């Protein structure tokens, strides 16, 4: 922790302002829209950062190996609670044995992952189950409706945080591919260099469309993935609207911004004295489909009427 961070924590202690640790596998610039949503959630509960609460941020910038030392650094601070953004961050926070409350957002089943005891009475930790990991097959179906000529579809996976999780995603997409009558080519990528090499390998395999696993590392490399998708004219579908907002073709999933707002609300409730065990795990009830119409035109794709009707947002 830097001298400035130490001073900030000391001042917070002296003023009686609670200190929240915020651990993320992503990078601060790429995740800014979601961090701002988290702050809005805190504000809804009466906590304005810098006045009523101090937030200590730690960013892994897509490097999951940094999460353990960052989490260990955070728990050395006098935290009132910790917030974890993403499955790898939540697991790193739990592994520290941190005794104060934990509020997280995760995509996998938090009970199966051992983060909570149950969805309704979660224990010392609670938050939002983003519930995007099971949507890989649905995303391929939507992408295929946009690119019906695709006979080979690429799948970008990150096995660094759990090979089992990556394999489950691959199987879900593979099942959909078999139903649609197209071939699936999976490519693992855990670094920027491997993402670039992965795209080259998919091109050599004849892939003409792309599904990307929902993963914080891929979120942190959003600009690179969108740029490569464009360069190789490989239309892709992603799990959050920020990808099409940045030039990708389309996305299908829950709103990650709203999810982080809900995490902020839960964090505020805990700061007000609520026990995590009394705050059931939240799950999104609505999924949104977002299409970048300019990207579709650039790729020479005609958007089917059925997709236009079903879409929640068209980015012109």
N, C-alpha and C positions, 0 to 999 in steps of 0.2 A: 504494500500500500504506500502511495506517495505521501510526502509531508503534507500536501494540501488536503488529501483525503483524511489523514489523521486529524488535522485541525478541524475539519468539517465534523467529524464524529465527536471530537471532544466538545466542540461548541454545542452540538445537539444534546449531548449528555448534560451539559451544564444548564441548558435551557429547558430540559425535560421533554424535548421533542423526540418522538420515537424514531428509531433508525431501522430502515428496511433494507435487507440485502436483496439484490436483483441479479440473478445468475442466468446467463444466456449463452447458448452455443453459437449464436449468430454474431453479426457485427453491428456496431451502433448506427452507422449511416443507413445501411440496408434495412434495419429494423425500426427506423425512426417513426414510421407511421403507426406501428404497433405499440411502441413505447409511449407515444403520445396518447394512444387509446387507453393504455394502462393508467396514465396520469388522469385522464378524464374520469375513469372509474373511481380513483381515489378522491377526486374532487367532488363526485356525487355523494360521497360519504363525509364530506367536510374536511378533507386533507389536501391542502395545496402544497406541492413539493417546494421546499425551501422556506416555508413558513410554519406549517403544521407537522411536517414529516421530512426527514432526510432520507434519501435513497442512495445507497452505495451500489454502483453498477460494476459488474465484471463480465467482460465479453471474451468468448473463446475464438471469435472470428472464424468459425467453421472448423477449428482444430479441436476435436473432442478430447485429445490427450491433455489439453490445458484445463479442462473442467474440474478435475479433482483438486489440483493446487489452487485454482481460483475459489472453489467452494471452501477449501480449508482456510484460505485467507479471510473469506467472509465470516466464517463462524468464529473467528478470533475477535470479531467486533462485537460490541454490546447490542446485538440485534433484538428487535421486538418480534420480528418474523422474517422469513426468507421467501422470496418469490423465485420460481424456476420456470424459465421459458423453454419448453421442448422436452422430449423424453430423455435425451442424454443429460441435460442439466438437472432434471428432476432426480434421476438416478444418482448423479454425483452429489447432489444435496443430501439425499437420503443416506448415502454411504458415509457421510461425515459423522453420523450419529447425533446430528443437531437436535437439541431438545425443544427449542422454541417452535412455534407453528410454521408449517410450510404450506404455501399456496402455489399451485402449479397449473400449467397447461400442457397436456400430453395428447398424442394421437392414438397411442395404443391403449389397451384395456388396463386401467390403473390397478385393478384387483389382481389380474394375472401377473402384472409387473411387480407386485409386492409393495406398491406405494401406499395403498390403503387397505383396510380390512373389508370394507364393503362400500357400495355406491351411496347408500343412504346414511350409514353411520361410519364415516371413513377413518376415524381415529385422530391422530395428531396432524394429519395432512388432508388438504382438500383442494378443490380447484375446478378446472374445466377439462373434460375429456373431449378433445377436438373431434374425435371420431372420423378421421379421414382415411385411416389405413385400410378400411374395408371397401373403399370406393374405387379401387384400381380397375376392376372389371367394368364398372359403369362408365368410367372415364374413357376406356377404350371404345365402348359402344358409341359414345357421343362423338369421339374423334373419327371413328369409322364412318359415321353418318356424314361427316364433313369431307372425308377423304375416302370415298368408297373404292377408289382405284388402288388403294394400298394393299399390296399382297404380302409385304414384309414390314412389320412394325418393330421399332426399336424400343427397348425399355432400359432406362437409366436407373441403376440401383446403387445405394451406398451400404455395403455390408459392415462398415466400421462399427456402427452401433447395433450389434445384434445380427448375426447371419440368419438366425431363425426369422426375425422380423422381415428382413429383405426377401427371404425365401417365401414367406407367406404372401407378400405382395406380388412376387413373381408368379406364384401359383394362381392367384386371383386373376391376374391379367392374362395368364396363359389359358385359363379356362374360357375366358371371354374370346380370346383369339381363336381357339379351336371351334367355338360355336359360330364365329363369323367367317371361318374358313381362311384365315390368314396366318402366316408364320410369325412367331415372336422370337426376336433376338435380344437377349438380355446382356447388358454390358455394365460391369461394376466400375465405379469411379469414387475415389476417396480424397482426391486432391485436384487442384486446378489443372495440373498437367494431365492427370488421368481423365478428366472431363473432356479435354480437347482430343486426347488420343481415343477416347471412347466414341466420340462423334465420328472420327475418321474410320474407326472399325465398323460402326453401324452403316456408314456410307458404303464401305467395301462389301458389306453383307447385303446391300440392296434395300436397306430400310428407307421408306419414303414417308414415314410418320413416326411420331415419338410420344411415349408416355414417360413421365418422370415421377419417380417415387416421392411421396411427401416426406421430406427430411430437412431438418434445420440447416444441414451443410449445403444442400442444394438451394435453399432459400438464400443463404449467404452468398452464393455464387449466381444469383438470379441474372445479373446483367450478362455474365459470360455465357450462360446457357441460352438465353434469348438471342444473343448475338450469333452464336454458333448455329442455332436453329434457323435463323434467317440466312446466314451465309450458305448453309448446305441445303436451303429450301426444304427443310424438314419440318412441316407443321406439327406443333406439339400441344398436348393438353396437360395442364398443371392443376395443383390443388387449391391455389389461392388466386384471387383476382389481381394481385400485384404483378403476376407474370404477364397476363395480357395488357395490363395497364402500362407495362414497360416494353411492350412490343411483341409479346408472345401471341399465339393464335387464340387460345381459349383456356378457360379454367372451369372446374366444377368442384364445389366443396362448400363448407361453412365459411362464414366471414371471420377471418383471423383477427381483424380489427375489433369486431364486436366481442370476440373471445377474450382478447386482452383487456377490453373494457370491463368485462365481467370479472376477470382476475383482479383488476383494480378495486372493484366493488367489494369482492370477498376479502381482499387485503384490508380495506377500510373497515369492514365489519369486525375482523379479528382485532384490529387496533382499537376498536371501540369496546372490546371485551368478549365478543362472541368466540365460542370454542369451535375449532375445525370440525369436531365430531357432530356438532349441531348444524353444520352447513353441508348438505348433501352434494355430491358431485354433480355438476351441471353438464348437460349435453346439448349441443345445438339441435334445434327442431326444424331448421330450414336450411336448405342447401341452394346455393346460387350458381347459375351458369353465366359466365361472362365471355363475350366474343369481341375480339379486336377486329372490326370490319376493315380497317385499313390494311392490317396484316393479311387478312383473307384475300383482299383484292391483289396485294403484292404477290401473294403465292398463287394467284390465278384460281382461287377456289370460289365456287358459287355456294353461298350459304343456303341450305335447304329451308323451305318454308317451315317445316316442322321444328327445326332448330331455332329459327327466328322467333316463332311463337313461344317456344319453351324457355328462351333466354330471359335472364333477369336484367341484363345490362348489355348494351351495344356500345362499344367504344369506337367512335368515328375517327 
